Amino acid sequence: MTSTFPAPNSQPHDLDGSEPWYLAYTKPRHEATAQFNLEQQAFEVYLPLFKKFKTSETGAVAIFEPMFPRYILFRPSRAGQSISVVRSTKGISNIVRFGFEPATLQHDLVQRIRQLEQERHQAPLQALSPLKSGQTVRLKHTALGDIEGLVQSVSCKRVAVLLEILGRPTLVQLQHHQIELHT
């Protein structure tokens, strides 16, 4: 089952970049739990989220999932704050390490991840949709007997598909959930 997360705040925290980010490995599907509990312990936490669209009966709906499932970034919010308590934080499995040293990410890499995340969150369905002009799709409705067609255009609510109906090409407007890519 796909878990969804609320849309992130569009503005990341202002960071000075002096402290590296650490990486924690969470329990399966407990990224939000780990984030909440780390924040309760006064850690600065970043859970990159990935926007994608899920088709439903009412059309495409934006959902947000962890960009890196089972991983969360954190760093101390004050000088001298120990990261040793993170290991026993609810939702955390362990701290990612290379040998005896905790894995770290520098501020500039985290900023690039934030930028990618923000660009994807602002992207419309057309940019993120797996459906593109010229692709062959199949209608999902069983009464139509697996009719195939070519995608002509994609919008956030409809997909224009060229179908052959009664021997003539016909342009039909369909909702995203009504078609699937032909494999």
C-alpha positions as CSV (number, residue, x, y, z in Angstrom):
1,M,0.0,0.0,0.0
2,T,1.3,3.4,-0.9
3,S,1.6,5.9,2.0
4,T,1.2,9.5,1.3
5,F,2.7,12.5,3.1
6,P,1.4,16.0,3.3
7,A,2.8,18.5,0.9
8,P,6.0,20.0,2.2
9,N,6.4,23.6,3.1
10,S,7.6,25.5,0.0
11,Q,10.2,27.4,2.0
12,P,13.1,25.4,3.5
13,H,14.6,26.5,6.8
14,D,17.4,29.1,6.5
15,L,20.6,27.2,7.3
16,D,24.1,28.5,7.7
17,G,25.6,25.3,6.4
18,S,28.2,24.9,9.1
19,E,27.0,21.5,10.4
20,P,26.9,18.5,8.2
21,W,23.7,16.4,7.8
22,Y,23.6,12.9,9.1
23,L,21.7,10.1,7.6
24,A,19.4,7.7,9.5
25,Y,17.8,4.5,8.3
26,T,14.2,4.3,9.4
27,K,11.9,1.3,10.0
28,P,9.7,0.4,6.9
29,R,7.2,3.2,6.2
30,H,8.0,5.1,9.4
31,E,9.7,8.1,7.9
32,A,7.1,10.5,9.2
33,T,7.2,8.9,12.7
34,A,11.0,9.3,12.7
35,Q,10.7,12.9,11.5
36,F,8.2,13.8,14.3
37,N,10.2,12.2,17.0
38,L,13.5,13.7,15.9
39,E,11.9,17.1,15.8
40,Q,10.6,16.5,19.3
41,Q,14.2,16.0,20.4
42,A,15.2,19.3,18.9
43,F,17.0,18.0,15.9
44,E,16.8,19.7,12.5
45,V,15.2,17.2,10.2
46,Y,14.8,17.0,6.5
47,L,12.6,14.3,4.8
48,P,12.8,14.9,1.0
49,L,9.5,14.2,-0.6
50,F,8.8,13.1,-4.2
51,K,5.7,14.4,-6.0
52,K,3.9,11.9,-8.2
53,F,0.4,11.5,-9.5
54,K,-2.0,8.7,-8.6
55,T,-5.0,8.1,-10.8
56,S,-8.3,7.9,-9.0
57,E,-11.9,7.8,-10.2
58,T,-12.0,11.7,-10.0
59,G,-8.8,12.1,-12.0
60,A,-5.1,12.5,-11.2
61,V,-4.3,13.4,-7.6
62,A,-0.9,14.6,-6.4
63,I,0.7,12.6,-3.7
64,F,4.0,13.0,-1.9
65,E,6.2,10.0,-0.9
66,P,9.7,9.9,0.5
67,M,12.3,10.6,-2.2
68,F,14.6,8.1,-0.5
69,P,12.4,5.5,1.1
70,R,13.6,4.5,4.7
71,Y,16.1,7.4,4.8
72,I,15.9,10.7,6.7
73,L,18.4,13.5,7.1
74,F,19.0,15.2,10.5
75,R,21.5,17.3,12.2
76,P,21.9,18.8,15.7
77,S,20.2,22.2,16.2
78,R,22.7,23.4,18.8
79,A,26.3,23.0,19.5
80,G,27.2,20.0,21.6
81,Q,24.0,18.1,20.9
82,S,24.8,14.4,20.8
83,I,23.5,12.3,17.9
84,S,23.7,9.1,20.0
85,V,20.1,9.3,21.1
86,V,19.0,9.0,17.4
87,R,19.6,5.3,17.4
88,S,16.8,4.7,20.1
89,T,14.4,7.2,18.5
90,K,11.0,5.7,17.6
91,G,10.8,5.1,13.9
92,I,14.6,4.9,13.5
93,S,16.3,1.6,12.8
94,N,19.9,3.0,13.0
95,I,22.3,5.7,11.9
96,V,24.0,5.1,8.6
97,R,27.7,4.6,9.1
98,F,30.8,3.9,7.1
99,G,32.9,1.8,9.4
100,F,32.7,3.6,12.8
101,E,32.0,7.0,11.3
102,P,28.4,8.3,10.8
103,A,27.6,9.0,7.1
104,T,27.4,12.8,6.5
105,L,26.1,14.9,3.7
106,Q,27.4,18.5,3.1
107,H,25.0,21.4,3.0
108,D,25.5,22.1,-0.8
109,L,24.3,18.5,-1.6
110,V,21.3,18.9,0.6
111,Q,20.5,22.2,-1.0
112,R,20.6,20.6,-4.5
113,I,18.2,17.9,-3.2
114,R,15.9,20.7,-1.9
115,Q,16.0,22.5,-5.3
116,L,15.1,19.3,-7.2
117,E,12.3,18.6,-4.7
118,Q,10.9,22.1,-5.1
119,E,11.1,22.0,-8.9
120,R,9.2,18.7,-9.0
121,H,6.6,20.0,-6.5
122,Q,5.9,22.9,-8.8
123,A,5.7,20.8,-12.0
124,P,2.3,20.2,-13.5
125,L,0.9,16.8,-14.3
126,Q,1.8,17.1,-17.9
127,A,5.5,17.3,-17.0
128,L,5.4,14.4,-14.6
129,S,2.9,12.2,-16.4
130,P,4.2,9.0,-18.0
131,L,1.8,9.7,-20.9
132,K,3.4,11.7,-23.7
133,S,2.2,12.5,-27.2
134,G,2.7,9.7,-29.7
135,Q,2.6,6.9,-27.1
136,T,0.2,3.9,-27.6
137,V,-2.3,3.5,-24.9
138,R,-5.1,1.1,-24.2
139,L,-8.5,1.9,-22.8
140,K,-9.2,0.2,-19.4
141,H,-12.9,-0.2,-19.8
142,T,-13.7,-3.8,-20.5
143,A,-16.8,-3.1,-22.5
144,L,-14.6,-1.4,-25.1
145,G,-12.5,-4.6,-25.6
146,D,-9.0,-3.2,-25.1
147,I,-9.2,-0.6,-27.8
148,E,-5.8,1.0,-28.5
149,G,-5.0,4.5,-29.6
150,L,-2.3,7.2,-29.8
151,V,-1.9,10.0,-27.3
152,Q,-2.3,13.4,-29.0
153,S,-2.0,15.7,-25.9
154,V,-2.0,15.6,-22.1
155,S,-3.5,18.1,-19.7
156,C,-4.0,17.9,-16.0
157,K,-7.6,16.6,-16.3
158,R,-7.8,15.0,-19.7
159,V,-5.8,13.0,-22.3
160,A,-6.7,13.4,-26.0
161,V,-6.4,10.0,-27.6
162,L,-6.8,9.2,-31.3
163,L,-8.9,6.1,-31.6
164,E,-10.1,4.2,-34.7
165,I,-13.8,3.8,-34.3
166,L,-15.9,2.2,-37.0
167,G,-12.9,2.5,-39.4
168,R,-12.4,6.2,-38.9
169,P,-9.9,8.1,-36.8
170,T,-11.7,9.9,-33.9
171,L,-10.2,12.2,-31.3
172,V,-11.5,11.3,-27.8
173,Q,-11.0,13.2,-24.6
174,L,-10.4,10.7,-21.7
175,Q,-9.6,11.0,-18.0
176,H,-6.2,9.7,-16.9
177,H,-7.6,6.8,-15.0
178,Q,-9.4,5.5,-18.1
179,I,-6.3,4.6,-20.0
180,E,-3.0,2.8,-19.5
181,L,0.3,2.6,-21.4
182,H,0.3,-0.2,-23.8
183,T,3.3,-2.6,-23.1
